[in-house]
Amino acid sequence: MENQIINLRHMKLHLTITLLFISSGLYAQDIFGKWKTIDDNTGKPKSIVEITLKDGKAYGKIIKLFREPGEDPDPICDECTDYRKDQRVIGMTIITGMVQDGDEWEDGEILDPENGKVYDCKLWVEDGKLMVRGYVAFFFRTQTWLPVTE
């Protein structure tokens, strides 16, 4: 009887450790939620993008812009050349079709609404921050987006 109690406690301990390991691993790799983008030139917050999952793919939509005095608070994408041309930037989906590959999300695209250009994209979480890489062929730029805590 005493052996059974010890074995049961041992199993509970292993189960608890396993669940903690799995949940911490999933949390560390989670790209979903709200992220604050930072302007490469000024270092100031630029927007908040919400990343969601739909039909197994990740999508990101601008839900807020941080604008300077005198800037249009609700601009349109007049530089866009695809279906987003002349759409409002707030509410616009800028990350499309990302597919998970291990710890990374790739094979999708990201739009820069300032210049209307669309880039191939890769996303991953590193030290609690979202790494966002836009690239064409072998040329790329990686931005660091910060988690939004509400």
FENWOUR-V900731 format. One record per pair of residues at least 6 apart in sequence whose C-alpha atoms are under 7 Angstrom apart, sorted by the first residue. I is the first residue (numbers start at 1). GAP is how many residues later the second one is. Records with the same first field share a line. If there is no record, write none. Layout:
BEGIN
I=GAP + GAP
END
This chain:
BEGIN
28=100
29=74 + 96
31=93 + 94 + 99
32=19 + 20
33=17 + 18 + 19
34=14 + 15 + 16 + 17 + 113 + 114
35=13 + 14 + 15 + 110 + 111 + 112 + 113
36=9 + 11 + 12 + 13 + 109 + 110 + 111 + 112
37=8 + 9 + 10 + 11 + 108 + 109
38=6 + 7 + 8 + 107
39=6 + 7
45=21
46=19 + 20
47=15 + 17 + 18 + 19
48=14 + 15 + 16 + 17
49=11 + 12 + 13 + 14
50=10 + 11 + 12 + 13
51=7 + 8 + 9 + 10
52=6 + 7 + 8
53=6
57=40 + 41 + 42
58=38 + 39 + 40 + 41
59=34 + 36 + 37 + 38 + 39
60=33 + 34 + 35 + 36
61=30 + 31 + 32 + 33 + 34
62=27 + 28 + 29 + 30 + 31
63=27 + 28
64=26
65=25
67=6
74=14 + 15 + 16
75=13 + 14
76=10 + 11 + 12 + 13
77=7 + 8 + 9 + 10 + 11 + 12 + 36 + 39
78=7 + 8
79=6 + 35 + 36 + 37
80=33 + 36 + 37
81=35
94=16 + 17
95=14 + 15 + 16
96=12 + 13 + 14
97=11 + 12
98=7 + 8 + 9 + 10
99=6 + 7 + 8 + 9
100=6
103=21
104=18 + 19 + 20
105=17 + 18 + 19
106=15 + 16 + 17
107=13 + 14
108=12 + 13
109=9 + 10 + 11 + 12
110=8 + 9 + 10 + 11 + 24
111=6 + 7 + 8
112=6
119=15 + 16 + 17
120=14 + 15 + 16
121=12 + 13 + 14
122=10 + 11 + 12
123=7 + 8 + 9 + 10
124=6 + 7 + 8
125=6
129=15 + 16 + 17 + 18
130=14 + 15 + 16
131=11 + 12 + 13 + 14
132=10 + 11 + 12
133=7 + 8 + 9 + 10
134=6 + 7 + 8
135=6
END
